[in-house]
Amino acid sequence: MGLFSFFTKEIAIDLGTANTLIIHNDKVIVDQPSIVAINRNTGKLEAVGERAMLMEGKAPDDIKVIRPLRDGVIADFQAAELMIIEFLNMLNQKQKILLPPSLRMVVCIPSGITEVEERAVRDSAEQAGAKEIRLLHEPMAAAIGIGLNVLEPTGNMVVDIGGGTSEIAVIALGGIISNKSIKTAGDEFNADIMDYMRKEHNLAIGLRTAELIKINVGAALSDIDDIPPLYEVRGSDIITGIPKAVMISHQEIAVALDASISQIEVAIMNALERTPPELSADIFKTGIYLAGGGALLRGLDKRINLKTKLPVHVADDPLKAVARGTAIALKNFYGFTFLKK
């Protein structure tokens, strides 16, 4: 058994639409954007992660930049497989491993995933070298990563706003009692910002610029405590085609994101309506926990509080909450209840 353990590596993967995190021995070894650049002529992988992201919108015709995951699930099987393999190679290089070991893997997936999409995740992991695979729903992983005791009978509501999906779930006794998965999340926020800049400022911008706007002046409300400074946005004038720059405030982004955030609020209210009364009583006391990159949006906790009249807590380091929970579940590989094959 000792020899087998020596040749087996246990890793946790948060396979996200925007970013992929790989954890080994409780440490985040790989934290890279979920994106690859492939040569159209040869099919060869040109770049992955941060290097590939720098090529987005700038690559020549013979190189295509692909985001293998869309709405939280694998949209391009071949690109996803290449991406996972390359990320695992990064892991081995950082740890100076010459002979790739057998992999025991826990992978996080959205709660609204179909059986076909679930199979695609398993197949990609197997092609990347996984010998044993367990799948875990993202809201469950987020709850574990936040530090909630998911095995207790007390009900907790978790809202995980990732890149491709927002996962809303009520969790108790180690299971998801009610859940709602919607495709309104970080990617939709970026699209809203791009659309707003085009309509209000006649400025065409790319996804990377929209992401930077969201990070620097993104807000869910105009009335927030920590007001960020104005942010300079550079792009192309859609009328003249000449590069130009405009200054953007958080109030403008709050307007741009209003409709999408309203959809998340509706999903939260729907999940609360379907929650059994006894668990609703628990949530009245424990409140709502926010995780994922969307939880960092300024004023989002305040806005959800105003809508639901419930306490709203933002997880510590919400970007890594799902990855942390996946790593904790990995330690209980044979004891935790994962999704069945």
Secondary structure, DSSP 8 states (H G I E B T S, - for coil): -HHHHHTEEEEEEEE-SSEEEEEETTEEEEEEES-EEEETTT--EEEETHHHHHHTTT--TTEEEE--EETTEES-HHHHHHHHHHHHHHHHHHTT-SS--EEEEEEEE-TT--HHHHHHHHHHHHHTTEEEEEEEEHHHHHHHHHT--TTSSS-EEEEEE-SS-EEEEEEETTEEEEEEEES-SHHHHHHHHHHHHHHHH-EE--HHHHHHHHHHH-BS-SS-SS----EEEEEEETTT--EEEEEE-HHHHHHHHHHHHHHHHHHHHHHHHTS-HHHHHHHHHH-EEEESGGGGSBTHHHHHHHHH-S-EEE-SSGGGHHHHHHHHHHHTTTTS-----
